[in-house]
Amino acid sequence: MTAGLSREEAARRLEEYGANVVARERRTPVWRRVLQQLRDPLIVVLLVAAVLTLTTGDLPDAAVILLVIVVNTVAGVVQEVRAERAVAALTALSAPTARVMRDGEERSVPAAHVVPGDLVLLGEGDIVPADGEVTGAALLLIDESALTGESVPVEKAADADRPLSTVSAGTVVVRGRGRVRITGTGPDSALGRIAALMGTAPGLTPLQRRLARFGRVLAAVTVALCAVVLALGLVRGQPVELMVVAAISLAVAAVPESLPAVVTLALALGARRMAERHAIVRRLPAVETLGSVTVLATDKTGTLTEGRMAAERLWTPQGEATVSGIGYGPEGRVARDGHPVAVSDAPDLAALLRASMLCNDAALEPPSDGDGRWRAMGDPTEAALLAAGARLGLDRAALERELPRVDEIPFDSARKRMTTVHRAPGGELRVVCKGAPEVMLRPPVLTDPPDTRTRAADQAETLARDGYRVLAVASADHDETRLRNPDTWESGLSLLGLVGILDPPRDTSRTTITECQQAGITPVLITGDHPLTARAVAARAGIVAREDEVTTGDRIRKGTAGPLTALRVYARTTPDQKLDIVQAWRASGQVVAMTGDGVNDGPALHRADIGVAMGQRGTEVARQAADLVLADDNLATVVSAVEEGRRVYANVRRFLLYALAGGTAEILVMLLGPFFGMPLPLLPAQILWINLLTHGLPGVAMGAEPVEPGVMRHSPRPPEESVLGAGLWPRLLAMGVFVAAVTLVAGVWARETGRPWQSMMFLILGATQLGVALGSRARPGSLANPFLLLAVGTALVLQAAGVYLPPLRALLGTEPLPPADLVIAGVLSGLGHVVMHVQRRLFPARPPPTRTAPGPAHG
């Protein structure tokens, strides 16, 4: 008897085979990557601004702008270099060597040299090198979960129906041996077809699309306004050179050149916080994309479920019972009517589980590496039966000593059952048989009364509808004479009961799904597993309750599934169908996050707006195709990551409100000042100085603002909404008008009273904007972001230095203010903080309306 290979060991071998291959990456020239980064509309505006500032001789501001461009470009190039390895990772799933029969001899050849027509020999632990048909098999069991999502390894046999007689490249032999005639290699194999689905490059993230639109609009508006300022100055008779410089300075002031730095800092901080929560970001823009997610498409096995099999339900003609426990360890209990039972309390349950442990080829391996986990060796379904028996108090080793196996009929897909023969202490032979209810619950296999068989069949159907894989177990004691003919072994048996087995949902699944729904995110389940199993898991997790929200890949292929976005559970799906489902949701205007761990998930992970892979049990293909890797394989980590993404987007909007309000104020001052008797309200150098201080450290520090309370109780921003949407335009215009009004009023008063009005306007305009920055904080009155406080304080000192420090006075053309005037300027500047704080109280950022994806169409 052989227990076979554990799924953990199979996954480890698969990982070892691919460790070196994944490192090979298709290289793109660095210069091409740099050009792609510089094509961003906002970066183009900054490049123009840098050229213009250089023409004015303002080297410090030009240096700041160029530094922002360089940092942003380098960050983008580094991100791109680390991405797009998914196709290369597919070759990691090819075994380095394969055993083939050529010219009547067994040879070991590189897997890449296997060709159609070759006869490949497979043994336990081997990775199938190419697609093929089974020509001979002995207990051949193959783990296909990476390709199909099936929780249970599949028995393979020759001359069976086609799905059971074919094997696919990249699957792992967990038990037995076989001979396979190769039918497809390279692009003609299952892996090759998946590779073809992963050839497209990822598109722009929602934030990148929004900022691109914003950059184009900002560039056009800035150029138009600066042309107006230039024209007005020339009409008033100002020198042409002075007005050209003033217009250029105003253009630079209107452009929030710190925006790329703010975005990069916010994304980097978000990535660091996500790493602390076990979410590893592979592509930095993905941080923000998570905050925009409206649909979460999740895999089943290992994501919503624990990725193992568990015997949860027991039924005997005498009653029902439940089994609880974690993993494959013996810790747990068997309960009937809510009360724990032991072997002596429930002889019917003891007989059922005793037989299940005897008619069993699996084994359980105790913890050996300190993680406390028991591991299943062989078929996970049989391992689940061993764990259930241990939780009742049965000892498998003692059973085998008491009833040693003397013969057997192995399981095969045609008979759908397995039979073992054991010698009892009294000398008689005990026959134990377990298998599918449809082949067990009928004569001549059973001799039980018809009503018993009917009750068992009804119970088996109920368990199947609930998503359980059901096994029927029967036994009988006979003398040795009767059992000389193996054809009689599987007849005249007595039913011991039924066992319901499934891959149990994670404890956190339902809570996580509920949190997603509260945040306005629509969860859907996409799996390659059976539709009944998929629906049962989805119902337990809270994804779906109605049958009309469940479909299958076969119905999708035939075109009878209806609108894909009207469904919530998709079962028996192929990799290309998963891709179609993700594309359908994206085409309907949704931002889709896809989670998965298998090779079959790779194309959908690659094409989704945000791909999320499992780090522990996930294949290398899934990890390389994803933007985010969950180190703990916990779907709840996605919710934490979504919160970080929303924080990033909120901080970008916070900075835009602050920066554009200041730019609006500067433009209004330059436009309206001449109408109040001030031909040139501010000198070009003064505008650039204010811009440098307000958009520099304080602007970048805004990217580190903490998340606002209650952010996960709101729906995500609609994907089509502008980055300045949801009421941000009116707010920034109102603040711009207010700051400009305070500056102009102070300037007119200072001019009428014979004070240095231009210096007064210079000081107030800069300081008031810094007050607005303090009033923009996510959590006023706290020390949640001390960097912003320090940045604003430093900028205020430098702004005052521009009026009082002789070298800066000479550079900026300012005059010192008397102490009384400085106090007046300080009081007026403080109004920026007060008004911004009041505005946030009276007109908070409007949460978007509750937004759910389109529901099923009903009659």
Disulfide bonds with the S-S distance in Angstrom:
none
